[in-house]
């Protein structure tokens, strides 16, 4: 089924426990049985109501769409099952119910209809963002079925799974294959990931040559996406040109693509552009613009920008007041940024700007070390060495960092 809601079926902020024995058994049974396709027997009135509901979804009239879809979803209408599952998963026009959404999608995959692959794909997304020891494995199986049934977009999810060992063993060869297939099907993010994967897994001359070849092959795709306002594509190009690795560093091009991404509201690009400017011998643009970029990025919730602003205040760069560092570091800590944890810990250790408090410094250093932040780990080791009287529980350190 080719409807707009399929394109925006995203699950960005939910947690669902997927390992309930009965539900898991039902899921596995359906995974085995989906080769048996049920032929839909949909009455004309059901088709008309479902079509009308899809038009209402396109207009954002979710409550009215739900009213039309509800009875059809629980009848023999797979299109309605898929459409209503979307609303249940998002909580648009109805009370959010992830289990009901999952059940309807499972049912939809048993029908022979144009949206079968979409239903399997969305099941994969549902399980991918769920919590439980088997969820990633189940997600991978549904993405695989989705691809088998014609959903080419599933190549990207399968590539990520193989590259990051999500539900399957890590397999760089398969990850590269699926990234390439996704890129050939028009995914700029897959093309970028392919280039990066080739470079990261083989950084000798042969690897660099191969990564450059892949970049040349897909550069028109990436640039076209960036020019159409796809911030990830523009930001990725900026980072490529910022560092002398796969391509020769070109700061002018890096700034161009960072600015392109920033205009779309990309908070990471704003931070990247500001940090690029700060790392130049001569600032490529004004101090005011740098501060504005970081403040906007921070206001949009980018924790790295909060830490960067704290450091600028701490160093009193651009005539910024030193005490302003505290506010930004506190915001960074609240957002979970380990750089802010380290900086505030050092301030407490020295009694600079904030009251001297070794216990607070220790606690913040531990928090940063748990996030495997090198600066926090180093500081935690310093505190243990300089203040053996403090109770330094080093079980929080990553195993490879324990001394």
Buried (B, 14 or more C-beta within 10 A) or exposed (E): BEBEBBEEBEBEEBEBEBEEEEBBEBBEEBBEEBEEEEEBEBEEEBBEBBEBBBEBBEEEBBEBBBBBBBEBBBBBBBBBBBBBBBBBBBBBBBEEBBEBBBBBBBBBBBBEBEBBBBBBBBBBBBBBBBEBEBBBBBBBBBBBBBBEBEBBBBBBBBBBBBBEEBBBEEBBEBBBBBBBBBBBEEBBBBBBBBBBBBBEBBEEEEBBEBBBEBBEBBBEBBBEBBEEBBBBBBBBBBBBBBEEBBBEEBBEBBBBBBBBBBEBEBBBBBBBBBBBBBEEEEEBBEBEBBBEBBBBBBEBEBBBBBBBBBBBBBEEEEEBEEEBBBEBBBBBBEBEBBBBBBBBBBBBBEEEBBEEBBEBBBEBBBBBBBBEBEBBBBBBBBBBEEBEEEEBEBEBBEEEBEE
